[in-house]
Each structure stands twice: as structure tokens, then as C-alpha cells.
Amino acid sequence: MTTMTALPDLTALGDFRPQLIALDLDDTLLPHSGIVPQEAVDAIARVREMGIEVVAATGRSFGTTAPVCAAAGIETWAVCSNGSMLASLDPEEIVETIAFDPADLLIAVRERVPDAMLAVEDPTGVFRTTMMFAHSALTEGIRETSFEELLAHPVIRVVVRSDAHLDEGLGHLAQDLGLHSVVFGVAEVAWMDIGPQGVSKATMLQRLCDRLGIDRAQTLAIGDSMNDAAMLEWAGRGVLMGHAHASMHQHADLLTGLKPGYGVAEALNAIGA
């Protein structure tokens, strides 16, 4: 990992040829249009023909990850739910999950943000929530239920959404949740994803590499946001999207293009060029 603010461009890849490439989906491979650019599809096919494993590594649930992978030509593995789930794409099945008891966490969150929408993702990828909501990456299989029901079963993720914290976000809450892996931000609402302690895309990618007999030094990861930071640091080469915030540069080795999908294609086409 380089600590320079100005990252090298893709020419610094040199003759590096990874055995596994991990791709973040939203705003990395997938633009806001929801359509994977053909240039990215072709670049994925090219590196797969070279014998390189290409996997998705996303905050999405499995139900909304699989269709994107199918459109992109990613056919084997997907790390979902920010590393709490490993899924096979052919056949489509959940292979491994990391779950935790959410009861104490949910009670603590509700005490601090009583009006927030709370949801949990169970180990089968189903979401249960105290208040129905729309989210393109989570819309499959959402069920409205009571707060008490959310407490009752192990989960792989807790989701918090609040309209009342658009200005300040939920970062203050993240500071109180030191025993869990937390990702947060502000879009249409202030939001927070809370996973098991010590779990990230990087930790599940390592478990996948252990399954496949691949050294992490022979991996390349491409991402753009804070839930990609650990993955970019973990990989043999971490490639950051050109549109990423400057604070992300410290986590990566190389910089690719600005546009989702097209920046991925540029990086993949630089391999073996």
C-alpha cells in the first residue's frame, strides 16, 4: 500500500498478473444507470480467458448481487454484505456467512436514534425491518416486522437509516459501536451498515483465497469508497476509482479512470497489455 496522496497510474502495474481480481459493484463496476458498460463486460471476459478468477465484492445482498454479476460475466463467486457472506454464482447458493446476535446492538442504537428505521439481514439474505423502505441494493425479500422480532435471531448485518440526520450523518453513532464493523454515509438519508466485529470484504476474500489456494499477493482489487478500504489494502494491488474522495488514496496503490465500469475496463485491460 502506498501512503502518497498522488497515486501512480495503471502503467505502474507493469507485468503484474493476478490470479484473482475482486471488483466492487456500485460506482465501481456499475454506474448509476444500473447497466454494466460493454467495455467492462469485454474486459472481464478477456482476463477470465487468461485464467484469472474474477469475483464480486460488494455491500449488496446476494439477491441483488447475482443479476449484476450475470450481466457482467462474473460467473463463480461473490462476496456480499460487506464480507459477511460468500456465495457461489453457479449454482446460485450461499456458501458461508458470519452471523452475530444483534439484540444488544439494536437496543443501543434505538436508545440513541429512536426514530430511525432499523433493519437486519439474516443468514439467508432476507431483510426484516421496522419500517419498509426502498433501496436498489436491498429491495429483494424485505419483510416488515416488530422491533422485538429483530432481536430474536442471529443476523449478518444491521442497517440504520434516518431522515433526521441528513446534516450531521450518523458518524457520532459509529464512534459508540467500537465492537462492530461499521460503514456509514449520507445520500437520500443518513445510513449506516453494521456488521460482525472484524469482518470486511477483505476478510471474506481471504477466506475465499484460502479455499482456492491463492496467495493474496497475487490478487488485485478495485473499489471506490470506505467499505473498500480494507480490501484495497489487503490486495496485492489495490486500484482506486478516479472519482473516489482524496481520503481514499492512502488505502490504494494505483489510480484508474473516473467513470464506473470504464475505469474497471481500463484497469483490467492494462493486465498483460
Secondary structure, 3 states (H helix, E strand, C coil): CCCCCCCCCHHHHCCCCCCEEEECCECCCECCCCCCCHHHHHHHHHHHHCCCEEEEECCCCHHHHHHHHHHHCCCCEEEEHHHCEEEEECCEEEEEECCECCHHHHHHHHHHCCCCEEEEECCCCCEEECCCCCCCCCCCCEEECCHHHHCCCCECEEEEEEHHHCCCCCHHHHCCCCCCEEEEEECCCEEEEEECCCCCHHHHHHHHHHHHCCCHHHEEEEECCHHHHHHHHHCCEEEECCCCCHHHHHHCCEECCCCCCHHHHHHHHCCCC
